[in-house]
Amino acid sequence: MCLKQFSLANEYTNIIQSGDMADLFVKQAKQYADSRPNYPPHLFTFIASKTPSHQLAWDVGTGSGQAAQSLAEIYEKVIGTDSSEKQLELAAKLPNVRYEHTPSPMSTWDLQHKVGPEGSVDLVTVAQALHWFDLPTLYEQVKWVLKKPHGVIAAWCYNVPRVSPSVDAVFDEFYAVELTPYWDPARLLVENNYRSIEFPFEAVEGAQHTGPFEFVTQRKMSLEDYLTFIRSISAYQTAKEKGVELLREDVVHRFKSAWGEDEHGSHLKIATFPVYLRIGKPPQEGWIKFNVDASVKPSPLEEASCGGVARDSNGEFLIGFVRNIESCSITQAELWGILSGLEVAWNKAFRRVVIETDSQAALLLFKQHMEESHPSFNLVCRIHDLTAREWEVSIEHTYREANSVADKLASMGHREALGIRSFVEPPDVINKLLYDDIHGIGVLPDVVG
């Protein structure tokens, strides 16, 4: 297992600018509405518990209104927007839900007149759609329209359903062989459960990070329901438009054989969909995020280095660093990364800082009591001394997939002289990664051998 980086910037931009997001779902809108799962009630209970006020929710990319219907049970008013008129026609009509057909991306005029004025929305939701949007534009609009300081954004996706070992085996082969060539590049962010999607928000009250948090939803399905679900998939429709029928007779026969009957003689089965939630609130003004990482060469000398990048609340580059540490364990190198990030941030007079590391082991050492005999004792003490100064600072965990820029800088440190070097302009080797981060593309895992 290793990581492969996909270059999606051009393809992703073309999706947004051409309005293909709506086109992908127009032809299968009825199938989509009929076969897609409803989201679990406890998902909405959890989200609603993070917004003190329940007056207004905006459901972006509402489609046929699955999320809007559930939000309507909690929030006084719900506005659902979508670029597909066909999908909106199929949405359930409720007295406290208003659906609006909007272009993608939405203009400032549309935002103000069809959603609400600045600081008017308690909650913004994006269900199974975040990966289709021009994220810098969407996030700017979300930050503008949310109430300050308690407005919340919640975005989630669900992955392929699990039915039974026999059915899943047929589907997984069908997915890998038949569907994969027709997927849009943005789909890769869903396969990664939104771990690598750029999400420039702070953790909500009571949470240590912005997710993904995992939920589960289930739906009873007959075989025909299941095949209808497959026909609602955008990759299936793309293939069909190219004259390719993926559900050939032999494929359907394999699904029928695998489906069979359960022990009660019923053809209905429970399909389980894993749901992955990212949730956060807009960062307060003046806060910067400093991602750090480390690298140790697999050799007896354990040559170690670390690196990091600081960005503002809009994801713009502020400063970066690389550090050659000479020799230590990977966990100690991760601690050196945290320490170096703190040192650079303090020396740059940043006084509201979030340090993000993908090392759970280093984070645990920082938080737990440590004996003086521990090999990392001095490093951890230096980190505690820095965090105790007159500033607001927190050290949090992030996923490796969301830490690609710091990872690249850490590997650069091996080529440096001993010590730390900072730079106020990003090195050329990270410009593409910075662009991908801002646009929610990131580094996505793939099995290549």
C-alpha positions as CSV (number, residue, x, y, z in Angstrom):
1,M,0.0,0.0,0.0
2,C,1.4,3.4,-0.9
3,L,0.1,6.8,-1.8
4,K,-0.5,8.0,-5.3
5,Q,-1.0,11.7,-6.0
6,F,-3.7,12.5,-8.5
7,S,-3.4,15.7,-10.6
8,L,-7.0,16.9,-10.6
9,A,-6.8,20.7,-10.7
10,N,-7.6,21.2,-14.4
11,E,-10.3,18.5,-14.5
12,Y,-11.8,19.8,-11.3
13,T,-11.9,23.4,-12.5
14,N,-13.6,22.3,-15.8
15,I,-16.3,20.6,-13.8
16,I,-17.2,23.8,-12.0
17,Q,-16.9,26.2,-14.8
18,S,-18.9,24.2,-17.3
19,G,-21.9,23.5,-15.0
20,D,-21.4,19.7,-15.4
21,M,-22.4,19.2,-11.8
22,A,-26.0,19.6,-12.7
23,D,-25.7,17.7,-16.0
24,L,-24.3,14.6,-14.2
25,F,-27.5,14.1,-12.3
26,V,-30.3,15.4,-14.6
27,K,-30.9,12.1,-16.5
28,Q,-31.0,9.9,-13.5
29,A,-32.8,12.3,-11.2
30,K,-35.9,10.0,-10.6
31,Q,-33.6,7.0,-10.0
32,Y,-31.5,9.1,-7.6
33,A,-34.5,10.2,-5.6
34,D,-36.0,6.7,-5.5
35,S,-32.9,4.7,-4.6
36,R,-30.6,6.9,-2.5
37,P,-30.6,6.4,1.3
38,N,-32.1,8.7,3.8
39,Y,-29.5,10.0,6.3
40,P,-29.7,8.8,9.9
41,P,-31.6,10.9,12.4
42,H,-28.7,10.9,14.9
43,L,-26.5,12.6,12.2
44,F,-28.9,15.6,12.3
45,T,-29.2,15.5,16.1
46,F,-25.5,15.7,16.4
47,I,-25.2,18.5,13.9
48,A,-28.1,20.5,15.5
49,S,-26.5,20.2,18.9
50,K,-23.6,22.3,17.7
51,T,-25.8,25.3,16.6
52,P,-27.3,27.3,19.6
53,S,-30.0,28.7,17.3
54,H,-32.3,26.7,15.0
55,Q,-33.8,29.5,13.0
56,L,-32.4,29.0,9.5
57,A,-30.5,26.3,7.6
58,W,-29.1,26.4,4.1
59,D,-28.8,23.1,2.3
60,V,-26.3,23.5,-0.6
61,G,-26.6,21.1,-3.5
62,T,-29.9,19.9,-2.0
63,G,-30.7,17.6,-5.0
64,S,-34.1,16.0,-4.4
65,G,-34.1,17.3,-0.8
66,Q,-33.2,14.3,1.3
67,A,-31.2,16.4,3.8
68,A,-33.6,19.4,3.7
69,Q,-36.5,17.2,4.8
70,S,-34.6,16.1,7.9
71,L,-33.4,19.6,8.6
72,A,-37.0,20.8,8.4
73,E,-37.9,18.8,11.5
74,I,-35.3,20.8,13.6
75,Y,-34.9,24.2,12.0
76,E,-37.7,26.8,11.7
77,K,-36.8,27.5,8.0
78,V,-34.7,25.6,5.5
79,I,-33.5,26.9,2.1
80,G,-32.4,24.2,-0.4
81,T,-30.4,25.3,-3.4
82,D,-29.4,23.3,-6.4
83,S,-28.3,23.9,-10.0
84,S,-30.5,21.0,-11.3
85,E,-34.1,22.0,-11.9
86,K,-35.0,18.4,-12.5
87,Q,-33.8,17.3,-9.1
88,L,-35.6,20.1,-7.4
89,E,-38.9,19.1,-9.1
90,L,-38.6,15.8,-7.3
91,A,-38.0,17.3,-3.8
92,A,-40.7,16.8,-1.2
93,K,-42.7,20.0,-0.6
94,L,-42.8,21.1,3.0
95,P,-44.2,24.3,4.5
96,N,-40.9,25.4,6.1
97,V,-38.7,24.4,3.2
98,R,-38.0,26.7,0.2
99,Y,-36.2,25.4,-2.8
100,E,-34.2,27.7,-5.1
101,H,-32.7,27.0,-8.5
102,T,-29.3,28.6,-8.6
103,P,-26.3,28.7,-10.9
104,S,-23.0,27.1,-9.9
105,P,-21.1,28.9,-8.7
106,M,-23.7,31.2,-7.1
107,S,-23.2,34.9,-7.4
108,T,-23.1,37.3,-4.5
109,W,-26.5,38.6,-5.6
110,D,-28.0,35.1,-5.7
111,L,-26.6,34.4,-2.2
112,Q,-28.1,37.6,-0.7
113,H,-31.4,37.4,-2.4
114,K,-32.1,33.7,-2.5
115,V,-30.4,32.6,0.8
116,G,-30.0,35.5,3.1
117,P,-28.0,38.6,4.1
118,E,-24.6,38.4,5.9
119,G,-24.6,36.7,9.2
120,S,-28.2,35.3,8.9
121,V,-27.7,31.5,8.7
122,D,-27.3,29.1,11.6
123,L,-26.2,26.1,9.6
124,V,-24.9,25.3,6.2
125,T,-25.1,21.7,5.1
126,V,-23.7,20.0,2.0
127,A,-24.8,16.4,1.6
128,Q,-22.9,14.2,-0.8
129,A,-22.0,17.2,-2.9
130,L,-19.0,19.1,-1.4
131,H,-16.6,17.5,-3.9
132,W,-18.5,19.1,-6.9
133,F,-18.0,22.7,-5.8
134,D,-15.5,25.4,-6.4
135,L,-14.4,25.2,-2.8
136,P,-12.7,28.6,-2.4
137,T,-15.8,30.4,-3.7
138,L,-18.2,28.2,-1.6
139,Y,-16.2,28.6,1.6
140,E,-16.0,32.4,1.1
141,Q,-19.8,32.5,0.8
142,V,-20.3,30.1,3.8
143,K,-18.2,32.3,6.0
144,W,-20.1,35.4,4.8
145,V,-23.6,34.0,5.4
146,L,-23.1,32.2,8.7
147,K,-23.9,33.8,12.0
148,K,-21.0,35.0,14.0
149,P,-19.5,33.3,16.1
150,H,-21.8,30.2,16.3
151,G,-22.7,29.4,12.7
152,V,-21.7,25.9,11.6
153,I,-21.0,24.2,8.3
154,A,-21.6,20.4,8.1
155,A,-20.6,18.4,5.0
156,W,-20.9,14.7,4.6
157,C,-20.6,11.9,2.0
158,Y,-21.5,8.3,2.0
159,N,-19.6,5.5,0.3
160,V,-20.6,2.3,-1.4
161,P,-23.3,0.2,0.4
162,R,-22.5,-3.1,2.1
163,V,-25.2,-5.8,1.7
164,S,-23.6,-9.3,2.2
165,P,-20.2,-10.9,1.5
166,S,-21.5,-12.4,-1.8
167,V,-23.2,-9.3,-3.1
168,D,-20.4,-7.0,-2.0
169,A,-17.8,-9.2,-3.8
170,V,-19.7,-8.9,-7.1
171,F,-20.2,-5.1,-6.6
172,D,-16.6,-4.5,-5.7
173,E,-15.4,-6.2,-8.9
174,F,-18.1,-4.3,-10.9
175,Y,-16.9,-1.0,-9.2
176,A,-13.3,-1.6,-10.0
177,V,-13.6,-3.0,-13.5
178,E,-16.8,-1.4,-14.9
179,L,-17.4,1.9,-13.1
180,T,-13.9,3.2,-12.4
181,P,-13.1,4.2,-16.0
182,Y,-16.2,6.5,-16.0
183,W,-15.9,8.2,-12.7
184,D,-15.4,11.9,-12.6
185,P,-12.1,12.8,-10.9
186,A,-13.9,14.6,-8.1
187,R,-15.3,11.2,-7.0
188,L,-11.9,10.3,-5.6
189,L,-12.5,12.7,-2.7
190,V,-15.5,10.6,-1.7
191,E,-13.5,7.4,-1.9
192,N,-11.1,9.0,0.6
193,N,-14.1,9.7,2.9
194,Y,-13.4,13.5,2.7
195,R,-10.2,13.1,4.7
196,S,-8.1,14.9,2.1
197,I,-10.7,17.6,1.1
198,E,-9.7,21.1,2.1
199,F,-11.9,22.2,5.1
200,P,-10.6,25.5,6.5
201,F,-12.8,25.6,9.6
202,E,-12.3,25.2,13.4
203,A,-13.6,22.3,15.5
204,V,-17.1,22.9,16.9
205,E,-17.7,22.9,20.6
206,G,-17.0,19.6,22.2
207,A,-15.0,18.2,19.3
208,Q,-11.2,17.9,19.0
209,H,-11.1,18.1,15.2
210,T,-13.4,18.7,12.2
211,G,-13.7,15.0,11.3
212,P,-14.5,12.9,9.4
213,F,-16.9,11.5,12.0
214,E,-18.5,8.2,11.0
215,F,-22.2,7.5,11.0
216,V,-24.2,4.7,9.4
217,T,-27.5,4.7,7.5
218,Q,-29.4,1.6,6.3
219,R,-32.1,1.0,3.7
220,K,-34.1,-2.1,2.9
221,M,-33.6,-3.0,-0.7
222,S,-34.8,-5.6,-3.2
223,L,-32.5,-6.6,-6.0
224,E,-34.4,-4.2,-8.3
225,D,-33.9,-1.4,-5.8
226,Y,-30.2,-2.2,-5.7
227,L,-29.9,-2.2,-9.5
228,T,-31.8,1.1,-9.6
229,F,-29.2,2.5,-7.1
230,I,-26.4,1.4,-9.5
231,R,-28.3,3.1,-12.4
232,S,-28.4,6.3,-10.4
233,I,-24.6,6.5,-10.2
234,S,-23.1,9.2,-12.3
235,A,-20.4,6.9,-13.7
236,Y,-23.1,4.5,-15.0
237,Q,-24.9,7.4,-16.7
238,T,-21.6,8.7,-18.2
239,A,-21.0,5.2,-19.6
240,K,-24.5,5.0,-21.0
241,E,-24.1,8.4,-22.7
242,K,-21.0,6.9,-24.4
243,G,-23.1,4.0,-25.7
244,V,-21.8,1.5,-23.0
245,E,-24.3,-0.5,-21.0
246,L,-22.5,-1.5,-17.8
247,L,-25.4,-3.6,-16.4
248,R,-25.1,-6.2,-19.1
249,E,-27.1,-9.4,-18.9
250,D,-24.1,-11.4,-17.6
251,V,-23.5,-8.7,-14.9
252,V,-27.1,-8.7,-13.8
253,H,-27.0,-12.5,-13.7
254,R,-24.0,-12.4,-11.3
255,F,-25.9,-10.0,-9.0
256,K,-29.0,-12.2,-9.1
257,S,-27.0,-15.2,-8.1
258,A,-25.3,-13.4,-5.3
259,W,-28.5,-11.8,-4.1
260,G,-30.4,-15.1,-3.5
261,E,-32.7,-15.2,-0.5
262,D,-32.2,-14.6,3.1
263,E,-33.0,-17.2,5.8
264,H,-36.7,-16.0,5.9
265,G,-37.2,-16.5,2.2
266,S,-37.4,-12.7,1.6
267,H,-35.7,-11.0,-1.3
268,L,-35.3,-7.8,0.8
269,K,-31.9,-7.1,2.2
270,I,-30.4,-4.4,4.4
271,A,-27.9,-2.1,2.6
272,T,-25.6,-0.3,5.0
273,F,-24.1,2.9,3.9
274,P,-21.2,4.4,5.9
275,V,-21.5,8.2,6.2
276,Y,-18.5,10.5,6.9
277,L,-19.1,14.0,8.3
278,R,-16.9,17.1,8.3
279,I,-18.2,19.8,10.7
280,G,-16.7,23.1,11.8
281,K,-17.2,26.8,12.3
282,P,-15.5,29.7,10.6
283,P,-12.1,30.5,12.1
284,Q,-11.8,33.6,14.2
285,E,-9.9,36.5,12.6
286,G,-6.2,36.5,13.3
287,W,-5.8,32.7,13.7
288,I,-3.2,30.9,11.6
289,K,-2.9,27.2,11.0
290,F,0.6,25.6,11.1
291,N,0.8,22.1,9.6
292,V,4.0,20.2,10.6
293,D,5.4,16.8,9.6
294,A,8.5,14.7,9.9
295,S,10.6,12.3,7.8
296,V,13.1,9.6,8.8
297,K,15.1,7.7,6.2
298,P,14.8,3.9,6.7
299,S,18.5,3.3,7.4
300,P,20.5,2.4,10.6
301,L,21.4,6.1,11.0
302,E,17.7,7.1,11.1
303,E,18.5,10.4,9.4
304,A,15.6,12.7,10.4
305,S,14.1,16.0,9.2
306,C,10.9,17.9,9.7
307,G,9.0,20.7,7.9
308,G,6.0,22.9,8.2
309,V,3.8,25.5,6.5
310,A,1.7,28.3,8.1
311,R,-1.4,29.5,6.3
312,D,-4.1,32.1,7.2
313,S,-7.8,31.4,7.5
314,N,-8.2,31.6,3.6
315,G,-5.5,29.0,3.1
316,E,-2.9,31.5,1.9
317,F,0.8,30.8,2.4
318,L,2.4,32.8,5.2
319,I,5.7,31.1,6.0
320,G,7.3,27.7,5.8
321,F,10.3,25.9,7.3
322,V,12.5,22.9,6.9
323,R,14.8,21.4,9.6
324,N,17.6,18.8,9.4
325,I,17.6,17.0,12.8
326,E,20.5,14.6,12.0
327,S,19.4,11.4,13.7
328,C,16.4,10.3,15.9
329,S,13.2,8.2,15.9
330,I,10.2,9.1,13.8
331,T,8.2,10.1,16.9
332,Q,11.0,12.3,18.1
333,A,11.2,13.9,14.6
334,E,7.5,14.6,14.8
335,L,8.0,16.3,18.2
336,W,10.8,18.4,16.6
337,G,8.3,19.4,13.9
338,I,5.8,20.6,16.5
339,L,8.6,22.4,18.4
340,S,9.9,24.0,15.2
341,G,6.5,25.2,14.1
342,L,5.9,26.8,17.5
343,E,9.3,28.5,17.4
344,V,8.7,29.9,13.9
345,A,5.2,31.0,14.8
346,W,6.4,32.8,17.9
347,N,9.3,34.5,16.1
348,K,6.9,35.7,13.4
349,A,4.7,37.3,16.2
350,F,1.7,35.0,15.4
351,R,-0.2,35.0,18.6
352,R,-3.2,32.8,17.7
353,V,-1.9,29.5,16.3
354,V,-3.2,26.0,15.7
355,I,-0.5,23.4,15.2
356,E,-1.6,20.4,13.2
357,T,0.3,17.1,13.2
358,D,-0.6,13.7,11.7
359,S,1.3,11.9,14.5
360,Q,-1.0,10.5,17.2
361,A,2.1,9.2,19.0
362,A,3.7,12.6,19.3
363,L,0.4,14.2,20.3
364,L,0.0,11.6,23.1
365,L,3.5,12.2,24.4
366,F,2.7,16.0,24.6
367,K,-0.5,15.4,26.5
368,Q,0.5,12.7,28.9
369,H,2.7,12.8,32.0
370,M,6.3,11.8,31.2
371,E,9.2,10.6,33.4
372,E,12.5,12.4,33.2
373,S,14.1,9.2,32.0
374,H,12.0,9.2,28.8
375,P,14.2,9.9,25.7
376,S,11.8,12.6,24.6
377,F,11.5,14.3,27.9
378,N,13.5,17.4,27.1
379,L,11.8,17.9,23.7
380,V,8.3,17.7,25.3
381,C,9.4,20.1,28.1
382,R,10.5,22.6,25.4
383,I,7.2,22.3,23.7
384,H,5.3,22.9,27.0
385,D,7.5,25.9,27.8
386,L,6.6,27.5,24.4
387,T,2.9,26.8,24.7
388,A,2.9,28.4,28.2
389,R,3.9,31.8,26.8
390,E,1.5,34.7,26.4
391,W,-0.4,33.6,23.3
392,E,-3.3,31.4,22.2
393,V,-2.1,28.1,20.8
394,S,-3.4,24.6,20.5
395,I,-1.9,21.4,19.1
396,E,-4.3,19.1,17.2
397,H,-4.4,16.0,15.1
398,T,-5.0,16.0,11.3
399,Y,-5.1,13.1,8.8
400,R,-2.0,12.3,6.8
401,E,-4.0,12.9,3.6
402,A,-4.6,16.5,4.6
403,N,-0.9,17.1,5.5
404,S,0.7,16.8,2.1
405,V,2.4,20.2,2.0
406,A,4.1,19.7,5.4
407,D,5.0,16.1,4.3
408,K,6.8,17.4,1.2
409,L,8.7,20.1,3.2
410,A,9.8,17.5,5.8
411,S,11.3,15.3,3.1
412,M,13.2,18.4,1.7
413,G,14.9,18.8,5.1
414,H,17.2,15.8,4.4
415,R,19.0,17.9,1.8
416,E,19.6,20.9,4.2
417,A,22.5,21.6,6.5
418,L,21.9,20.9,10.2
419,G,19.5,23.4,11.7
420,I,16.4,25.2,10.6
421,R,15.7,27.3,7.5
422,S,12.5,29.3,7.0
423,F,11.2,31.0,3.8
424,V,8.6,33.6,3.2
425,E,7.9,32.5,-0.4
426,P,6.8,28.9,-1.1
427,P,9.4,26.7,-2.8
428,D,8.4,25.7,-6.3
429,V,8.0,22.1,-5.3
430,I,5.0,22.8,-3.1
431,N,3.1,25.3,-5.3
432,K,1.0,22.6,-6.9
433,L,0.2,21.1,-3.5
434,L,-0.8,24.5,-2.1
435,Y,-3.1,25.0,-5.0
436,D,-4.6,21.5,-4.6
437,D,-5.2,22.2,-0.9
438,I,-7.0,25.4,-1.5
439,H,-9.2,23.7,-4.1
440,G,-9.9,20.6,-2.0
441,I,-8.0,18.2,-4.1
442,G,-5.2,16.9,-1.9
443,V,-3.3,13.6,-1.9
444,L,-5.5,10.6,-2.3
445,P,-4.6,7.0,-1.3
446,D,-4.6,4.3,-3.9
447,V,-3.3,0.7,-3.9
448,V,-0.6,0.4,-6.5
449,G,1.1,-2.7,-5.5
